[in-house]
Amino acid sequence: MAGDAAGGLAAGQLGEATLGRLLSSWQPDVPALLLTVLLGALYGWAVVRVRRSGRPWPPARTAVFAVLGLGALVVATMSGLAVYGEVLFWPAAVQNILLDLVAPLGLALGDPLRLAVEALPAGAAERVRRVLTGRLVRVLTFPLVSTVLVLATELTVYFTPYFATALRVGWLHELMYLHLLAVGCLFVVPVLTREQTLPSWCTHPVRAALVFLDGVIDAVPGVVVMTHGSLIAGAWYLHNAPSWAPDVLYDQEIGGGAMLGIAELVALPFLLAVLVQWARAERVQAAALDRRLDAELAPVVTREEPAAERVRPWWETEQSEVAARIRRQRRDNRS
């Protein structure tokens, strides 16, 4: 578990946190691994069900769900960030921001809610829809509520005993991982899913504005951590810091800066994803409108006279001396 081996790590078993060591250092995290396998298996099963029914499912969605969503979950909980996060603050800060921003974005881009509805039998799909539109889910995913929950979670983690206790207690550390991931998903997944889980007024322009606002709010924890004068979980990191570690307060400033940078980097693809959905929705609506207009105009065209009888020669409509002479000549010929 997360905090059980920290005593040995603080004794100097870890070398300096170079890029090579961060990339090559891994440790198993059984609860996180089980969650990753479960999510991947459910998503894969649903994709197979949809394709066997003859309906397509975009491979790009499957790839982004696996690589960005599940990949970020694995990196946050089992990579060198998890190994060095027990003796340095900044890797732990990056872990947490991956869990509540990056992993939820990857999972949401896989559109798991729509996939579940399409893969399940009609009765089960309808039950899923009822849950998604239920009062509790609507309250938790209400845009301003979910944004406040993300901000409150980050601030609670760092400015209460939550984080320091989680470093010492393995099961609480795992619960903190799950807490961060779940709260992050409350905002990101409803905004990007095609299933209607948000209020009707949350049109694509409103969603884009909410994502922009969320990007600003997500920067707050990083700024606060970076500029905070007191140590966060200071007793733990002072006790376990290896000889090569930077000053603990400087380490905290690096962690806050990393949180701020990642939050701003994630905001851009998040906003782009909403804008792409907006453009696709506009194209679909325009195509539907064209089909409707074609259907309404078709009976009118068929009831009119043939085109040859509707088109009049130019000399019958043009007001000129030449046209008038031709009209007089034709009348004389007929008489």
Secondary structure, DSSP 8 states (H G I E B T S, - for coil): -TTTTHHHIIIIIS----HHHHHH-----HHHHHHHHHHHHHHHHHHHHHHHTT----HHHHHHIIIIIIHHHHHHHHSHHHHHTTT-HHHHHHHHHIIIIIHHHHHHHT-HHHHHHHHS-HHHHHHHHHHHTSHHHHHHHSHHHHHHHHHHHHHHHHHSTHHHHHHH-HHHHHHHHHHHHHHHHHHHHHHH-SS--S-TT--HHHHHHHHHHHHHHHHHHHHHHHH-SS-TTHHHHHHH--TT---HHHHHHHHHHHHHHHHHHHHHHHHHHHHHHHHHHHHHHHHHHHHHHHHHHHHHHHHS--HHHH---HHHH--SHHHHHHHHHHHHHH-
